[in-house]
Amino acid sequence: MFFKYGYKRVPMNEIAEAAGISRAGLYLYFKNKEEIFNAAIVHHGDTLIEEIHLM
């Protein structure tokens, strides 16, 4: 969602909906949107590195 809409345009409730959990459930894992964004970037980077290793 961040890549498609940008950081500022993605509200927490839409992130929760896309993840299939409640907004309150999302806050059990992350303090704020910045933590979610950072986790998404790390995950994306890890995925790219894994793909490179498989080449």
Buried (B, 14 or more C-beta within 10 A) or exposed (E): BBEEEEEEEBEBEEBBBEBEBEBEEBBEEBEEBEEBBEEBEEEEEEEEEEEEEEE
